[in-house]
Each structure stands twice: as structure tokens, then as C-alpha cells.
Amino acid sequence: MADDLLELGLRLSWKQCLVLAALVAVGLQVVAHLVVPTGPVGGVGALGWFIGRQFAGTAARLSSYVIPPILVIAAAVSAFRARQAVTLYEGSRTGGSQAVASLTWAEFERLVGEWFRRQGYEVQETGGAAPDGGVDLVLRQGSDRYLVQCKHWKVERVGASVVRELNGVVAARKAAGGFVVTSGAFTAEAEAFAKACSVTLVDGKALRASIGRAEVPGSSPQAAIQAVASPSCPKCGSSMVRRVAKQGAYAGREFWGCSGYPKCRGTHA
């Protein structure tokens, strides 16, 4: 039970954990005082009621010495992880590709979580190695929820099966979309599959480039993610945005169009 409670606490921010610890401590003390039996005991039924209330009061008092401290420990660990994430982010900004490549898978997840935070998302870690349908992070932006899978693969390219799996989880959980973030690269099949579903791919090169740039105050989360996930214009090198053809043989189909349109008319399938 203690492990489960600690795991629950680690899914919250350290501030949320401390608030929850205080509420639980107060609540358990109130319950302990409310259920303390008073007055004389008469009859077998009354004796049973007396014993039950005595047991409930004792359990509440003992729990008040166990549950809040565990939540405080979880808050301390969450605060340490948050600080570590900032340190990893700043180290990756100055250390380049080698700094990202040298991270462990857990550190890479925290780095990605911090990157999304700086794009304006609320980030929840799902518990590290705990099985969670292939989801490492849960993002929230207003009422929308996004699922993230991190792949700290140094050699092998991330294939379409990974994207397909996350897309299925996104649909099953009715999330607004998903992200697969890797320290390496994606196969052509993965990129093709992602274009037809609600999963956005962010490779290591794009991630490192984004971390290396200073954040733009006031930029929207979706605009920042779009700038990273989109390809560069083959004509001018600017970032590209998704558009839908309105006429011609390809009317109704999506394509990448240069963000500098109409000055630049570069396209990408």
C-alpha cells in the first residue's frame, strides 16, 4: 500500500502533493475524533457498535501518522525531479547532441517533460517503468489531453509499429492527440503513418534544435510544437504548415505548405 501511495504522489506536482498531505492529515484527525465512542455501553448491539467505532478511531489515528509522511516524501521526490529536469534541459541546451545521447531513458523522459512544460503544457509523468499502455507523459492544455511516448533510442530508428500503438491508445482514451519523441530518428514508414493519424513525431535533431533556441515569450504551445514537427521548406528553408488543397486534382488532400506563402510557394507531400 505504501508503494502504491508513493507512486500516486509521484504523479502529482510537489505542491499538489503537499496540499494533499495536509488535507489527509486534517481529515484523518477529524474522523478519529468524530468516531470516538462516548457514554456507557449497554447490550450486545451497543457493545459491537462501541468496538467498531473504537477500531475506526484507532485506524484513523494510526493512518494520520503514516499516509501524510509518505505524501511529503513523494513531494520531496517530485521537487527533486522537477529541479533535475531543469538541470537536464539547461545541460542539453549547452551540451548539444552528446548531452542528450548520454542521458538514461528516465532522464530523457524528464527532459522531454520539461520541454513540453516550456511550450505551455501541464505535464504528468505516468510512473516511469510502470506499464501504462505505452504512455510516458500525459499533457494537458485547457480541456485537451495529449499522450506522449518517449523513445531514447541511440541507434535503431523508431518504426511505424510504435506510432500505430500510440495512435490506438489515443483513440481508446479519447485524447486530443499524441506525440512520439525520440533522441534518434524515425523510419519513412513511421513518418508516412503519422501523417494519416493524430500522432505528431519529434525526432532528436528537431528536439535538440528547439532546446538550443531561446523560448519565444507569448508563443502558443501548438505553434511551438508545429515549428519543431514540421519539415523545412525545400525552396527557402522556412518551417512548413499543414494545409488542405482547395482545387485541382488533389482537392481535399492535406499537404505541407511554406509558412512564407504567398511569397514562397514551396510544398511538400
N, C-alpha and C positions, 0 to 999 in steps of 0.2 A: 504493500500500500504506500509506503514511504517513497519508493521509487516512482510509482505512478503519479504521486502528488508532486514530486520534484520535476518530473517530466512535464506535467501540466504547467507548473510555474515557469519553466524554461521557454514555453511557447508564448509567454507574455513579456511585455517590456518590464524593466526593473521597477519603474514607477507603478505600473499596474499591479505588480507582484506585492509591493509594499502596501498599497491600498487594500488589496485582498487580504493580506495578513492581518492588518488592523481590524478590518470588518469581521473576519472569522474569530479573532481573539475576543472582540466585544460581544459578538453573537453567542459564542460558547459560554462566556461568563454569565450572560443574561439567562440562557437556558438552564445553566447549573443552578442559579438562584431561584428560578421560577418553579423548578420541579422538586425542590427540597421539601419533603413532607413535614407537615406541622400538625400538632394536636395528637390526641390519644388514638390508638388503633383498636378497633372493635370488630370482631368477627373475622372469619376466614377470608372473605372477599376483600375486606378492608386491609387485611394483612398482605394479601397479594398485591394490592394497589400500592401499599406502602413500600414493599420491596422493589416493585417496578420503578417507582419514582426515585427511590434511593439509588438504584442502579443507573438510571438515566442521568441523574445529577453527578454521580461519580464519573461516568463515562465522559460527560461534557467537560468536567474539570480537568480530567487527565488529557483529553484531546486538546484543551487550550494550552497545554504545556508541550505539545508535540507538533500539531499542524502549523500554527503561526511560525515557529522557528524554522520549519522546513521551507516555508514560503519565503522567509527572509533570506535563507541560504540561496534559494532559487533566484531571488532578486539580486544578490551579490554576484552570482554567476552570470546572470543576464547583463549586469552592468559591466562586468569584465569583458564579456563577449562583444558588447557594443563598443567599448574602448578599443578592443583588439581589431574590430572591423575597421575603425577609423585609421588605426595604425597601418593595417594591411593596405588600405586604399591609398594612403599617402605614400607608402613604400612602393606600391605599384606605379604610382604616378611618376616617381623619380627613377625607379629601377628598371623600367621597360619590360621587355618580354621575359628576361631571365627572372625577374622578381615574381611574375605570375607563374612561370613554369616551375619554380622551386616550392610553391605552396603545396600543402597537403589538400586532399579533397575537402576536408572540413573547413580549412582556411579559405579555399576557393569559394565555397558556398557563402561564407561570411563576406567575402569581398564583393560577390555579386549582389548580396543583400544590401550592402552599403551603397553600391552603385545605383540600385533601384530607389533606395531612400533619397538619394540626391537628385533623382528625377521626379520626386514628389509623391512617391507611393508609400503607403504604410506596409511594412514588411513583417511577416510572421514566419519564423523558422518552424519546420514541422517535426523537428526532433532528430536531425542528423541521420544516423543509420537506421532509425526505426522505419519499418515498411509503411509507406503511405501512398500507394498507387503510383510510384514514380515521381512524386511531387516533393521537391526540396524546400520551396518557398511558396508562400501564399501572399499575393499582393492585393491591396485594396486601394481603390481610387474612387471616392464617393460611394455610390451603391454598387459599383462594378468590382468583380473579383477575378484575379488572374492567377494562373498556376504556372510555376516555374520549375524546370528540371535543369540541374547543373551537371555538366559533363567535363570533368577535369582530365581530359584525355590528351596525352602528350604526343602520341604517335598515330593511333588509329583515328580515322575520320568518323564523325557521327553519321550514322546511316538513317535511311528512311524509317526503319522499324521503330527507332526512338521517337521520331516525330509522330508517327502513326499511333504509338502507345499513348503519348501525352494528349493527342487530339481526342482520343477515345475517352480519357479521363476528364478532359474539359467538357465534353458533351454530356457525360454521365453526371457530372456535378453541376451542370448548367452554369459554368463560369463564362465570363465575357470573352476570354481568350487565354492563350498560353504562350510561354517563351521557353525555348531551349537555348541555353547559353553554354558555350564550350570555350576552353582555353585553346583549342585547336581549330579544326575546320570541319565543314560538312561535305558529304558526297553530293554529286549533282542530283541524284535521286531524292535525297532529303530536301534539297532546295526546291525541286520541282513539286514535291508533295506539299511542302509548306505553302506554296503559292495558291494551292487549291483548298486550304483549310484555315482555321483560326489560330494557327501557331506561328509565331514570329521567331526567326532564327537570328542569333547574335554570335558571330564567331570570335575567336581570340583576337584577331587583328583589329576588328571593329571595336571590341571591348577595350583593348589597350589604347586605341586612338581616342576613344571617348574619355577614358580616365585621364589621359595625358592633357586633354583640353580643360581649361577652366570652365566651371559651370556658368551658364548664362542666366543671370537673375531674371525672374519673371517668365522664363520659358516653360511651356506646358510639358507635362510628363510624356504625352503621346508624341509631341513634336520632337522631343529629345530622343525617344526610342526610335521614331521613324528615321531620324537622321543617321542613327547607327545601323539600323537594319536594312536600309535601302542601299542599292548599288550606286556607284558613281556614274555620272553621265558620260557616255563614250565620246562625246564631242567636246564638252567644256570641263568635265571633271566635277561639276556640282552634284549635290545629292539629288536623288530622284524621288518622286512621289507616285503613289498608285492612282491611276486614272482609268476611266471607262470610255472606250471608243463609242462615239455617238453616231457615226455614219460610216459608210463604206462596207467592204466585205467582212470586216471584223467588228461591226457594230455590236455593242453589248459586252464585249470582252474586256477584261482588265489588262492593263499594261503599265510599265514604268515609264513615266514621262519626266523630262528635266524640270526641276523646280524653277529654272530661269525662263520657262515658256512665257511669252512668245518670242523672247529674244533668242532663245536657243530651242530648237525643236528636236533635240536628241531623244530617242526612245530605246527601250529595252523590253524584250518579251517577258 
